[in-house]
Amino acid sequence: MEAAQSALSTALLTALDIGDDGVVKPSSAPEPLSTILPRLTGSSGSICFVLMDLANDEAHHGKDGGHADVMKCFRLFGTVKEIGVDDAGLAEFYTDHYTYPLFKDDGLVFYNDFFGKKKIKLTTYNPFKLYSGYNAMTQRMKEKKLDGNLKGEGMVQGGVIIFDKNGKARYAYEEETGKELVMEDIIAALKVVHADV
């Protein structure tokens, strides 16, 4: 985690303003993550969703699984890798699903350095499993009222980073396309970070 922490120390993030008209624009000059984190940290820490594909991100569903006591001690924020590609989709996602602060990762540090340029790859070549997995993912998207699109790059994956109250990255979970995050694991990590307060 030390190498990852070192990589994050170089991250510059630009706060985004998402207007009611669907226009996405920078609301500030780029700032180092170390400057932003204190503003985004709860009593135990913060959680960053590194959003790769807004249509397929399922981490934002808002269900805390009965762990509200721990969740209230963390503040959420998200990063995106690009703007100007599908601003209408980003605005819809923000308005309907993820109303937490969003930042553009100007140097793609979260995507390239932290998560190591992880690209989408097939987990099987069995056409029946591929079709079954696609159907399951499509059903989850419908249940969450998410629409998919083919805009943007869509190949670089994201994940979740849990920071402690001092801004140190303590846990990270890489996204697996088409699969929901294992919330039990994330809640367990949050409890560990919260207990260290």
Secondary structure, DSSP 4 states (H G I P E B T S, - for coil): -HHHHHHHTT-EEEEEEE-TTS-EEE-S--EEHHHHGGGG--SSEEEEEE-S-TTT--TTS---TT-HHHHTTEEEEEEES-SSSSHHHHHHHHHHT--S-EEEETT-IIIIIISTT-B---S---HHHHHHHHHHHHHHHHHTT------S---B--EEEEEETTS-EEEEEE--TTS---HHHHHHHHHHHHHT-
